[in-house]
Amino acid sequence: LARELRPVVQFSFLGLALYNEQTHAVEPHVLEATGEPVPPPELSAEEQLTYWVVQHQAPLLIPIVENETRFSQEMTYLRCQGIVSTCSLPLTTPRRRVGMLLAGSREPHVYDAKDVAFLSLVANQVALAIENAESYEALQHSLALERDRMRNVEASDELLRALATVLD
């Protein structure tokens, strides 16, 4: 994703966070960062930028990270990565809220309405890809369980045939 976006969107940091609506857990992923690899801070869901974006289902532009008073630990993390401005977008499908996509730049006031419009299209595609991958994984798991069940039925059937000949 980072490689494909680089020619069309300016960013020094690209990340996404997956959101679980049942548990309210947020799983952050750094896709690309120019600074030292530092793990994102561990916070409760309600303290996170992701939670805000997911709950409001709206893009959030932060033109100067230093001036943002919300999400203080995440802003500190972004500053440590050298990020000065960000554009955060909800990852949403028609079926559910998937998480958030975040692009960050080392320059102030980088992202505008055109970037939001384009990145919103990207975010929609990313959300669908994530949901499809999760559905595929769940389908593969269900298929494996069904195969195990069929093997058990076949084994039981063989046992019953063997017992039937002994009982006859």
C-alpha positions as CSV (number, residue, x, y, z in Angstrom):
1,L,0.0,0.0,0.0
2,A,2.8,2.4,0.9
3,R,4.6,1.8,-2.3
4,E,1.5,2.3,-4.4
5,L,0.5,5.5,-2.6
6,R,3.9,7.2,-2.6
7,P,3.7,8.7,-6.1
8,V,0.3,10.3,-5.4
9,V,0.2,11.2,-1.7
10,Q,2.9,12.9,0.4
11,F,3.6,11.0,3.6
12,S,6.5,10.1,5.8
13,F,4.4,7.8,8.0
14,L,1.6,5.5,7.0
15,G,-0.3,3.4,9.5
16,L,-3.6,1.7,10.0
17,A,-5.4,0.4,13.1
18,L,-7.9,-2.3,13.2
19,Y,-10.9,-1.9,15.5
20,N,-12.9,-4.7,17.0
21,E,-16.4,-3.5,17.7
22,Q,-17.3,-6.3,20.1
23,T,-14.2,-5.9,22.4
24,H,-13.4,-2.2,21.6
25,A,-9.8,-3.3,21.1
26,V,-7.6,-1.4,18.7
27,E,-4.6,-3.1,16.9
28,P,-2.2,-0.6,15.5
29,H,0.0,-1.4,12.5
30,V,2.8,0.8,11.2
31,L,3.0,0.3,7.4
32,E,5.9,2.7,6.8
33,A,7.8,5.1,9.0
34,T,11.0,7.0,8.3
35,G,12.1,7.3,11.9
36,E,13.4,4.6,14.2
37,P,10.9,1.7,14.5
38,V,9.2,2.4,17.8
39,P,6.0,0.5,18.8
40,P,2.9,2.7,19.1
41,P,1.8,3.4,22.7
42,E,-0.5,1.0,24.4
43,L,-3.7,2.8,25.3
44,S,-7.3,2.0,26.1
45,A,-9.5,2.3,23.0
46,E,-11.2,5.5,24.2
47,E,-7.8,7.3,24.5
48,Q,-6.9,6.6,20.9
49,L,-7.3,8.6,17.7
50,T,-8.6,5.5,16.0
51,Y,-11.5,5.3,18.4
52,W,-12.4,8.9,17.7
53,V,-12.2,8.4,13.9
54,V,-14.2,5.2,14.1
55,Q,-16.9,6.6,16.4
56,H,-17.3,9.8,14.4
57,Q,-16.9,8.1,11.0
58,A,-15.3,11.2,9.6
59,P,-11.8,12.2,8.4
60,L,-9.6,14.1,10.9
61,L,-6.9,16.5,9.7
62,I,-4.4,17.6,12.2
63,P,-2.4,20.4,10.4
64,I,0.1,20.7,13.2
65,V,0.6,17.8,15.6
66,E,2.3,20.0,18.2
67,N,-0.9,22.0,18.6
68,E,-3.3,19.0,19.0
69,T,-4.5,18.8,22.6
70,R,-6.4,15.5,22.2
71,F,-4.7,12.1,22.0
72,S,-1.6,13.4,23.8
73,Q,0.3,10.1,24.0
74,E,-0.3,9.4,20.3
75,M,0.7,12.9,19.3
76,T,3.9,12.4,21.4
77,Y,4.5,9.1,19.5
78,L,4.0,10.9,16.1
79,R,6.3,13.7,17.1
80,C,9.0,11.1,17.9
81,Q,8.5,9.8,14.4
82,G,9.1,13.3,13.1
83,I,5.5,13.8,12.0
84,V,4.1,17.3,11.9
85,S,0.7,16.9,10.2
86,T,-1.7,14.0,9.8
87,C,-4.7,12.9,7.8
88,S,-6.8,10.1,9.5
89,L,-9.6,8.4,7.7
90,P,-12.2,5.8,8.8
91,L,-11.9,2.3,7.4
92,T,-15.5,1.3,6.9
93,T,-17.4,-1.2,4.8
94,P,-21.2,-1.4,4.3
95,R,-21.2,-4.2,7.0
96,R,-18.9,-2.8,9.7
97,R,-16.4,-0.4,11.0
98,V,-12.9,-1.8,10.3
99,G,-10.5,0.8,11.7
100,M,-8.5,3.8,10.6
101,L,-5.9,4.7,8.0
102,L,-3.4,7.5,8.9
103,A,-1.0,9.4,6.7
104,G,1.5,11.7,8.3
105,S,4.0,14.2,7.0
106,R,7.1,15.9,8.3
107,E,5.7,19.2,6.9
108,P,2.8,21.3,8.5
109,H,-0.5,21.8,6.7
110,V,0.1,19.2,4.0
111,Y,-3.3,17.6,3.7
112,D,-6.2,19.4,2.1
113,A,-9.7,18.5,0.8
114,K,-8.4,16.9,-2.4
115,D,-6.1,14.6,-0.3
116,V,-9.0,13.7,2.0
117,A,-11.2,12.9,-1.1
118,F,-8.6,10.7,-2.6
119,L,-7.5,9.0,0.6
120,S,-11.2,8.3,1.5
121,L,-11.4,6.3,-1.7
122,V,-8.2,4.5,-0.8
123,A,-9.5,3.9,2.8
124,N,-12.7,2.3,1.3
125,Q,-10.7,-0.1,-0.8
126,V,-8.4,-1.0,2.1
127,A,-11.4,-1.6,4.4
128,L,-13.0,-3.9,1.8
129,A,-9.7,-5.8,1.3
130,I,-9.3,-6.3,5.1
131,E,-12.9,-7.5,5.5
132,N,-12.5,-9.8,2.5
133,A,-9.2,-11.2,3.9
134,E,-10.9,-11.8,7.3
135,S,-13.9,-13.4,5.7
136,Y,-11.6,-15.7,3.6
137,E,-9.7,-16.7,6.7
138,A,-13.0,-17.5,8.6
139,L,-14.2,-19.4,5.6
140,Q,-11.0,-21.5,5.4
141,H,-11.3,-22.2,9.2
142,S,-14.9,-23.3,8.7
143,L,-13.9,-25.5,5.8
144,A,-11.2,-27.2,7.9
145,L,-13.7,-27.8,10.7
146,E,-16.2,-29.3,8.2
147,R,-13.5,-31.6,6.7
148,D,-12.7,-32.8,10.2
149,R,-16.3,-33.4,10.9
150,M,-16.7,-35.4,7.7
151,R,-13.6,-37.5,8.6
152,N,-15.2,-38.2,11.9
153,V,-18.5,-39.2,10.3
154,E,-16.7,-41.5,7.9
155,A,-14.7,-43.1,10.7
156,S,-17.9,-43.6,12.7
157,D,-19.6,-45.1,9.6
158,E,-16.7,-47.5,9.2
159,L,-16.8,-48.5,12.8
160,L,-20.6,-49.1,12.6
161,R,-20.1,-51.3,9.5
162,A,-17.4,-53.3,11.3
163,L,-19.6,-53.7,14.4
164,A,-22.6,-54.7,12.3
165,T,-20.6,-57.6,10.8
166,V,-19.5,-58.7,14.2
167,L,-23.0,-58.4,15.7
168,D,-24.5,-60.3,12.7
